[in-house]
């Protein structure tokens, strides 16, 4: 059985992969990080719910579609990891992301830069740690609209 330090290290590595998988568009590996029926909620700087999902497939599909053609970087740091039990971990991560969208009139902005905190619950399922719950609470979100070509 792993000790709490080893479990915390494993969760940290998995969260790093979460970021890398989004940035490299490795959607199969990204989808594999989630529990069967995760609770995924995303809030703006004012605490308003922006999006919510109760199925990983739906969240991954929407993320893949929204980020098509986009250059991204996602970073997490300042981990607060609480090993609740040998089967459950709660974590809070400071986060920053930066997205550069392709040119064109597709309804997406030119860029987006955000900061905030991920509040997560990870659960051990069939011997693997999976994300059971995410609440991303934004503290800053800067959206730059595309300039109109005139």
MDAnalysis code that builds the backbone (N, CA, C; Angstrom):
import MDAnalysis as mda
import numpy as np

u = mda.Universe.empty(450, n_residues=150, atom_resindex=np.repeat(np.arange(150), 3), trajectory=True)
u.add_TopologyAttr("name", ["N", "CA", "C"] * 150)
u.add_TopologyAttr("resid", np.arange(1, 151))
u.add_TopologyAttr("resname", ["UNK", "UNK", "UNK", "UNK", "UNK", "UNK", "UNK", "UNK", "UNK", "UNK", "UNK", "UNK", "UNK", "UNK", "UNK", "UNK", "UNK", "UNK", "UNK", "UNK", "UNK", "UNK", "UNK", "UNK", "UNK", "UNK", "UNK", "UNK", "UNK", "UNK", "UNK", "UNK", "UNK", "UNK", "UNK", "UNK", "UNK", "UNK", "UNK", "UNK", "UNK", "UNK", "UNK", "UNK", "UNK", "UNK", "UNK", "UNK", "UNK", "UNK", "UNK", "UNK", "UNK", "UNK", "UNK", "UNK", "UNK", "UNK", "UNK", "UNK", "UNK", "UNK", "UNK", "UNK", "UNK", "UNK", "UNK", "UNK", "UNK", "UNK", "UNK", "UNK", "UNK", "UNK", "UNK", "UNK", "UNK", "UNK", "UNK", "UNK", "UNK", "UNK", "UNK", "UNK", "UNK", "UNK", "UNK", "UNK", "UNK", "UNK", "UNK", "UNK", "UNK", "UNK", "UNK", "UNK", "UNK", "UNK", "UNK", "UNK", "UNK", "UNK", "UNK", "UNK", "UNK", "UNK", "UNK", "UNK", "UNK", "UNK", "UNK", "UNK", "UNK", "UNK", "UNK", "UNK", "UNK", "UNK", "UNK", "UNK", "UNK", "UNK", "UNK", "UNK", "UNK", "UNK", "UNK", "UNK", "UNK", "UNK", "UNK", "UNK", "UNK", "UNK", "UNK", "UNK", "UNK", "UNK", "UNK", "UNK", "UNK", "UNK", "UNK", "UNK", "UNK", "UNK", "UNK", "UNK", "UNK", "UNK"])
u.atoms.positions = np.array([
    [0.846, -1.178, 0.000],
    [0.000, 0.000, 0.000],
    [0.894, 1.243, 0.000],
    [0.515, 2.233, -0.793],
    [1.291, 3.467, -0.886],
    [1.011, 4.364, 0.310],
    [2.049, 5.126, 0.699],
    [1.845, 6.086, 1.789],
    [1.268, 7.387, 1.214],
    [0.895, 8.318, 2.079],
    [0.241, 9.546, 1.622],
    [1.143, 10.373, 0.713],
    [2.443, 10.381, 0.967],
    [3.362, 11.118, 0.103],
    [3.361, 10.542, -1.306],
    [3.434, 9.219, -1.408],
    [3.442, 8.569, -2.721],
    [2.128, 8.811, -3.473],
    [1.018, 8.773, -2.748],
    [-0.278, 9.041, -3.376],
    [-0.332, 10.482, -3.876],
    [0.111, 11.424, -3.059],
    [0.115, 12.844, -3.452],
    [0.994, 13.051, -4.683],
    [2.138, 12.396, -4.731],
    [3.026, 12.502, -5.898],
    [2.333, 11.968, -7.159],
    [1.636, 10.859, -7.018],
    [0.942, 10.270, -8.159],
    [-0.160, 11.206, -8.667],
    [-0.916, 11.805, -7.761],
    [-1.970, 12.741, -8.157],
    [-1.347, 13.945, -8.859],
    [-0.225, 14.441, -8.361],
    [0.467, 15.563, -8.996],
    [0.896, 15.237, -10.418],
    [1.401, 14.032, -10.630],
    [1.798, 13.621, -11.978],
    [0.585, 13.522, -12.904],
    [-0.506, 13.002, -12.389],
    [-1.711, 12.882, -13.206],
    [-2.268, 14.248, -13.582],
    [-2.215, 15.195, -12.664],
    [-2.700, 16.546, -12.982],
    [-1.791, 17.211, -14.014],
    [-0.505, 16.975, -13.934],
    [0.416, 17.492, -14.955],
    [0.064, 16.904, -16.316],
    [-0.278, 15.633, -16.346],
    [-0.675, 14.995, -17.608],
    [-1.979, 15.594, -18.135],
    [-2.909, 15.892, -17.230],
    [-4.161, 16.560, -17.612],
    [-3.840, 17.798, -18.452],
    [-2.938, 18.634, -17.962],
    [-2.560, 19.854, -18.685],
    [-1.882, 19.527, -20.013],
    [-0.937, 18.605, -19.976],
    [-0.205, 18.249, -21.197],
    [-1.130, 17.640, -22.241],
    [-2.046, 16.767, -21.819],
    [-2.948, 16.134, -22.768],
    [-3.837, 17.163, -23.465],
    [-4.294, 18.185, -22.738],
    [-5.095, 19.236, -23.374],
    [-4.237, 20.004, -24.375],
    [-3.033, 20.392, -23.968],
    [-2.179, 21.209, -24.832],
    [-1.674, 20.458, -26.061],
    [-1.499, 19.149, -25.950],
    [-1.040, 18.349, -27.095],
    [-2.202, 17.705, -27.845],
    [-3.412, 17.966, -27.362],
    [-4.653, 17.463, -27.992],
    [-4.696, 15.936, -28.026],
    [-4.220, 15.314, -26.955],
    [-4.276, 13.855, -26.817],
    [-5.583, 13.510, -26.108],
    [-6.662, 13.514, -26.882],
    [-7.999, 13.423, -26.297],
    [-8.305, 12.058, -25.698],
    [-7.760, 10.997, -26.241],
    [-8.005, 9.668, -25.665],
    [-7.372, 9.564, -24.280],
    [-6.136, 10.023, -24.159],
    [-5.462, 9.992, -22.856],
    [-6.158, 10.933, -21.877],
    [-6.584, 12.098, -22.368],
    [-7.307, 13.063, -21.521],
    [-8.588, 12.430, -20.980],
    [-9.355, 11.803, -21.844],
    [-10.614, 11.175, -21.429],
    [-10.384, 10.082, -20.390],
    [-9.259, 9.385, -20.482],
    [-8.961, 8.291, -19.563],
    [-8.665, 8.758, -18.133],
    [-8.489, 10.062, -17.934],
    [-8.226, 10.587, -16.592],
    [-9.489, 10.690, -15.730],
    [-10.667, 10.575, -16.356],
    [-11.918, 10.832, -15.653],
    [-12.605, 9.564, -15.178],
    [-13.307, 9.698, -14.061],
    [-14.136, 8.620, -13.522],
    [-15.328, 8.399, -14.452],
    [-16.072, 7.345, -14.206],
    [-17.224, 7.006, -15.041],
    [-18.219, 8.161, -15.161],
    [-18.637, 8.722, -14.067],
    [-19.632, 9.803, -14.068],
    [-19.128, 10.974, -13.237],
    [-18.167, 11.719, -13.774],
    [-17.616, 12.815, -12.992],
    [-18.571, 14.003, -12.917],
    [-18.379, 14.801, -11.892],
    [-19.128, 16.053, -11.746],
    [-18.158, 17.178, -12.099],
    [-18.398, 17.857, -13.221],
    [-17.475, 18.863, -13.743],
    [-18.210, 20.195, -13.840],
    [-17.715, 21.203, -13.106],
    [-18.361, 22.517, -13.065],
    [-17.309, 23.600, -13.267],
    [-17.660, 24.615, -14.056],
    [-16.748, 25.694, -14.396],
    [-17.429, 27.028, -14.121],
    [-16.777, 27.866, -13.291],
    [-17.366, 29.115, -12.829],
    [-16.554, 30.317, -13.295],
    [-17.247, 31.422, -13.557],
    [-16.563, 32.658, -13.939],
    [-16.060, 33.404, -12.700],
    [-15.476, 34.572, -12.922],
    [-14.874, 35.350, -11.821],
    [-15.902, 35.801, -10.790],
    [-17.168, 35.869, -11.178],
    [-18.223, 36.320, -10.270],
    [-18.965, 35.163, -9.610],
    [-18.497, 33.944, -9.839],
    [-19.129, 32.776, -9.239],
    [-20.280, 32.203, -10.041],
    [-20.521, 32.750, -11.233],
    [-21.594, 32.230, -12.076],
    [-21.172, 30.959, -12.799],
    [-22.081, 30.012, -12.861],
    [-21.803, 28.751, -13.555],
    [-21.742, 29.008, -15.053],
    [-20.609, 28.674, -15.664],
    [-20.408, 28.840, -17.100],
    [-20.783, 27.560, -17.835],
    [-20.373, 26.425, -17.269],
    [-20.654, 25.134, -17.903],
    [-20.622, 24.039, -16.851],
    [-21.420, 23.007, -17.085],
    [-21.442, 21.858, -16.193],
    [-21.642, 20.580, -16.990],
    [-20.973, 19.532, -16.565],
    [-21.046, 18.243, -17.250],
    [-21.108, 17.133, -16.204],
    [-21.856, 16.088, -16.530],
    [-21.914, 14.899, -15.683],
    [-21.484, 13.657, -16.444],
    [-20.885, 13.881, -17.612],
    [-20.351, 12.783, -18.422],
    [-19.029, 13.237, -19.028],
    [-17.998, 12.457, -18.834],
    [-16.677, 12.802, -19.362],
    [-16.700, 12.891, -20.886],
    [-17.441, 12.002, -21.531],
    [-17.483, 11.987, -22.996],
    [-17.962, 13.325, -23.544],
    [-19.003, 13.879, -22.940],
    [-19.551, 15.160, -23.386],
    [-18.543, 16.286, -23.173],
    [-17.901, 16.307, -22.013],
    [-16.912, 17.338, -21.710],
    [-15.715, 17.254, -22.665],
    [-15.204, 16.061, -22.887],
    [-14.045, 15.889, -23.765],
    [-14.411, 16.280, -25.198],
    [-15.578, 15.877, -25.673],
    [-15.997, 16.214, -27.029],
    [-16.132, 17.720, -27.215],
    [-16.730, 18.400, -26.255],
    [-16.886, 19.850, -26.354],
    [-15.535, 20.554, -26.278],
    [-14.663, 20.097, -25.392],
    [-13.329, 20.682, -25.266],
    [-12.547, 20.498, -26.556],
    [-12.604, 19.306, -27.112],
    [-11.911, 19.019, -28.379],
    [-12.414, 19.938, -29.484],
    [-13.713, 20.094, -29.613],
    [-14.284, 20.946, -30.660],
    [-13.891, 22.405, -30.454],
    [-13.967, 22.886, -29.211],
    [-13.670, 24.295, -28.931],
    [-12.196, 24.610, -29.155],
    [-11.314, 23.662, -28.885],
    [-9.878, 23.913, -29.000],
    [-9.280, 23.511, -30.355],
    [-10.096, 23.062, -31.283],
    [-9.591, 22.705, -32.606],
    [-8.874, 23.900, -33.230],
    [-7.631, 23.687, -33.651],
    [-6.840, 24.733, -34.282],
    [-6.256, 25.756, -33.328],
    [-6.469, 25.566, -32.049],
    [-6.033, 26.525, -31.035],
    [-4.695, 26.107, -30.435],
    [-3.824, 27.083, -30.200],
    [-2.580, 26.847, -29.465],
    [-2.869, 27.174, -28.002],
    [-2.493, 26.250, -27.105],
    [-2.836, 26.445, -25.694],
    [-1.662, 26.120, -24.780],
    [-1.732, 26.684, -23.595],
    [-0.847, 26.273, -22.499],
    [-1.689, 26.298, -21.225],
    [-1.628, 25.212, -20.501],
    [-2.321, 25.080, -19.218],
    [-1.279, 24.744, -18.161],
    [-1.300, 25.476, -17.067],
    [-0.347, 25.236, -15.987],
    [-1.071, 25.203, -14.652],
    [-0.614, 24.307, -13.797],
    [-1.108, 24.246, -12.419],
    [0.093, 24.247, -11.479],
    [-0.123, 24.802, -10.308],
    [0.960, 24.877, -9.320],
    [0.352, 25.126, -7.941],
    [1.213, 25.272, -6.950],
    [0.782, 25.506, -5.559],
    [-0.237, 24.470, -5.111],
    [0.099, 23.213, -5.292],
    [-0.826, 22.123, -4.979],
    [-1.100, 22.026, -3.483],
    [-2.370, 21.904, -3.151],
    [-2.817, 21.566, -1.796],
    [-3.485, 20.200, -1.920],
    [-2.797, 19.164, -1.510],
    [-3.290, 17.805, -1.698],
    [-3.580, 17.178, -0.345],
    [-4.820, 16.719, -0.183],
    [-5.275, 16.095, 1.059],
    [-5.680, 14.656, 0.748],
    [-4.891, 13.709, 1.248],
    [-5.222, 12.299, 1.067],
    [-6.254, 11.945, 2.135],
    [-7.507, 11.888, 1.702],
    [-8.629, 11.644, 2.609],
    [-8.618, 10.194, 3.083],
    [-8.339, 9.302, 2.146],
    [-8.259, 7.869, 2.448],
    [-7.402, 7.228, 1.367],
    [-7.205, 5.926, 1.466],
    [-6.415, 5.253, 0.433],
    [-7.172, 5.160, -0.890],
    [-8.436, 5.625, -0.923],
    [-9.251, 5.581, -2.145],
    [-9.768, 6.949, -2.586],
    [-9.459, 8.019, -1.816],
    [-9.962, 9.352, -2.164],
    [-8.941, 10.425, -1.815],
    [-8.781, 11.360, -2.756],
    [-7.879, 12.496, -2.577],
    [-8.632, 13.753, -2.978],
    [-8.445, 14.814, -2.192],
    [-8.971, 16.130, -2.565],
    [-7.781, 17.039, -2.809],
    [-7.886, 17.866, -3.853],
    [-6.769, 18.742, -4.214],
    [-7.288, 20.095, -4.671],
    [-6.492, 21.115, -4.402],
    [-6.730, 22.459, -4.920],
    [-5.440, 22.881, -5.611],
    [-5.574, 23.363, -6.845],
    [-4.432, 23.791, -7.644],
    [-4.654, 25.225, -8.101],
    [-3.678, 26.077, -7.963],
    [-3.705, 27.358, -8.661],
    [-3.499, 27.049, -10.125],
    [-4.176, 27.810, -10.992],
    [-4.065, 27.510, -12.419],
    [-3.939, 28.777, -13.240],
    [-3.349, 28.595, -14.429],
    [-3.293, 29.630, -15.454],
    [-3.425, 28.941, -16.795],
    [-4.205, 29.542, -17.687],
    [-4.256, 29.035, -19.047],
    [-4.238, 30.199, -20.033],
    [-3.714, 29.910, -21.217],
    [-3.628, 30.902, -22.283],
    [-3.966, 30.193, -23.582],
    [-4.918, 30.733, -24.317],
    [-5.392, 30.122, -25.551],
    [-5.292, 31.134, -26.682],
    [-4.689, 30.719, -27.786],
    [-4.617, 31.534, -29.004],
    [-5.450, 30.835, -30.068],
    [-6.544, 31.460, -30.453],
    [-7.459, 30.866, -31.420],
    [-7.038, 31.216, -32.843],
    [-7.376, 30.356, -33.795],
    [-7.012, 30.645, -35.189],
    [-7.811, 31.837, -35.736],
    [-7.256, 32.447, -36.765],
    [-7.959, 33.546, -37.422],
    [-9.223, 33.013, -38.078],
    [-10.139, 33.906, -38.357],
    [-11.382, 33.492, -39.010],
    [-12.575, 33.833, -38.151],
    [-13.696, 33.933, -38.788],
    [-14.933, 34.320, -38.112],
    [-15.694, 33.066, -37.692],
    [-15.235, 32.435, -36.620],
    [-15.874, 31.200, -36.163],
    [-16.559, 31.366, -34.806],
    [-16.679, 32.618, -34.362],
    [-17.360, 32.882, -33.100],
    [-16.470, 32.803, -31.873],
    [-15.230, 32.362, -32.056],
    [-14.307, 32.304, -30.922],
    [-13.501, 33.601, -30.875],
    [-12.992, 33.950, -29.685],
    [-12.197, 35.173, -29.579],
    [-10.801, 34.990, -30.194],
    [-10.017, 36.069, -30.205],
    [-8.625, 35.993, -30.667],
    [-7.789, 35.236, -29.651],
    [-8.018, 35.544, -28.372],
    [-7.266, 34.868, -27.314],
    [-8.037, 34.920, -26.003],
    [-7.581, 34.083, -25.088],
    [-8.161, 34.027, -23.755],
    [-7.052, 33.682, -22.770],
    [-6.997, 34.431, -21.681],
    [-6.030, 34.146, -20.627],
    [-6.772, 34.151, -19.304],
    [-6.572, 33.091, -18.529],
    [-7.314, 32.973, -17.285],
    [-6.474, 32.459, -16.138],
    [-6.971, 32.775, -14.960],
    [-6.359, 32.340, -13.706],
    [-7.475, 31.869, -12.787],
    [-7.123, 31.050, -11.827],
    [-8.120, 30.590, -10.872],
    [-7.610, 29.402, -10.092],
    [-8.559, 28.594, -9.632],
    [-8.225, 27.426, -8.814],
    [-9.098, 26.241, -9.212],
    [-8.456, 25.099, -9.389],
    [-9.159, 23.835, -9.553],
    [-9.389, 23.254, -8.161],
    [-10.623, 22.900, -7.862],
    [-10.977, 22.169, -6.645],
    [-11.414, 20.789, -7.119],
    [-10.676, 19.754, -6.711],
    [-10.892, 18.431, -7.291],
    [-11.030, 17.337, -6.249],
    [-11.733, 16.292, -6.655],
    [-11.771, 15.030, -5.913],
    [-11.329, 13.942, -6.877],
    [-10.350, 13.173, -6.451],
    [-9.844, 12.026, -7.205],
    [-10.239, 10.765, -6.444],
    [-10.664, 9.728, -7.180],
    [-11.028, 8.462, -6.545],
    [-10.321, 7.307, -7.244],
    [-9.988, 6.318, -6.456],
    [-9.334, 5.123, -6.982],
    [-10.408, 4.201, -7.555],
    [-10.313, 3.924, -8.867],
    [-11.257, 3.035, -9.560],
    [-10.469, 1.962, -10.280],
    [-10.707, 0.726, -9.922],
    [-10.025, -0.412, -10.555],
    [-8.507, -0.224, -10.540],
    [-7.995, 0.292, -9.421],
    [-6.553, 0.447, -9.252],
    [-5.947, 1.682, -9.885],
    [-6.773, 2.564, -10.481],
    [-6.266, 3.785, -11.110],
    [-6.967, 5.006, -10.526],
    [-6.193, 6.073, -10.309],
    [-6.756, 7.327, -9.825],
    [-7.475, 8.033, -10.967],
    [-8.714, 8.451, -10.706],
    [-9.548, 9.117, -11.706],
    [-10.156, 10.388, -11.104],
    [-10.381, 11.365, -11.966],
    [-11.026, 12.612, -11.533],
    [-12.519, 12.357, -11.391],
    [-13.009, 12.478, -10.162],
    [-14.430, 12.291, -9.887],
    [-15.175, 13.622, -9.850],
    [-14.447, 14.693, -9.518],
    [-15.098, 16.003, -9.414],
    [-14.084, 17.103, -9.703],
    [-14.512, 18.075, -10.512],
    [-13.738, 19.295, -10.745],
    [-14.669, 20.481, -10.589],
    [-14.208, 21.477, -9.854],
    [-14.798, 22.810, -9.878],
    [-13.661, 23.757, -10.217],
    [-13.728, 24.360, -11.404],
    [-12.761, 25.392, -11.761],
    [-13.397, 26.722, -11.433],
    [-12.800, 27.421, -10.485],
    [-13.300, 28.726, -10.049],
    [-12.323, 29.790, -10.533],
    [-12.739, 30.542, -11.528],
    [-11.897, 31.592, -12.102],
    [-11.801, 32.786, -11.154],
    [-10.619, 33.388, -11.121],
    [-10.436, 34.647, -10.394],
    [-10.218, 35.797, -11.369],
    [-9.618, 35.493, -12.525],
    [-9.392, 36.468, -13.594],
    [-9.624, 35.761, -14.914],
    [-10.310, 36.424, -15.833],
    [-10.484, 35.887, -17.175],
    [-10.460, 37.057, -18.148],
    [-9.420, 37.072, -18.980],
    [-9.254, 38.131, -19.977],
    [-9.533, 37.533, -21.351],
    [-10.534, 38.058, -22.031],
    [-10.890, 37.580, -23.367],
    [-10.673, 38.720, -24.346],
    [-9.856, 38.458, -25.349],
    [-9.557, 39.459, -26.382],
    [-10.362, 39.092, -27.639],
    [-11.303, 39.955, -28.034],
    [-12.074, 39.654, -29.244],
    [-11.236, 39.796, -30.499],
    [-11.678, 39.130, -31.537],
    [-11.005, 39.290, -32.833],
    [-11.348, 40.651, -33.399],
    [-10.368, 41.256, -34.052],
    [-10.608, 42.542, -34.689],
    [-11.337, 42.296, -36.009],
    [-12.278, 43.156, -36.290],
    [-13.027, 43.028, -37.547],
    [-12.146, 43.438, -38.716],
    [-12.106, 42.625, -39.718],
    [-11.349, 42.964, -40.930],
    [-12.189, 43.944, -41.744],
    [-11.695, 45.140, -41.891],
    [-12.467, 46.152, -42.613],
    [-11.764, 46.574, -43.873],
])
